[in-house]
């Protein structure tokens, strides 16, 4: 992992601001990071999966990530929270290593 993931994401300034101030909650899951927006009355209605690929929050299941250009606020929120991103990235690397066949002699 060389450059910070935020340096590799294309995003609008407003997206970066929202990723900083909205009340996001994060949960590591097998597929990536579950991001829940607790700023809403019903946070579970605003819960999306961010996948990490090649050291980058690469995709999100939210409508904005599918329909707008650039990274969504959920992907940016993961990227700017180093402890969340590093944990998800390291967990993915461990899983990738575990999936490799073990050489026996």
DAMO-V943514 format. One record per helix or strand of 3 or more residues. SS is the DSSP state (H for helix, E for strand). FROM is the first residue (numbers start at 1). TO is the last residue. If there is no record, write none. Layout:
ss = (SS SS)
from = (FROM FROM)
to = (TO TO)
This chain:
ss = (H H E E H E E H H H)
from = (5 13 24 32 43 47 56 63 73 82)
to = (8 21 29 37 46 53 60 67 80 99)
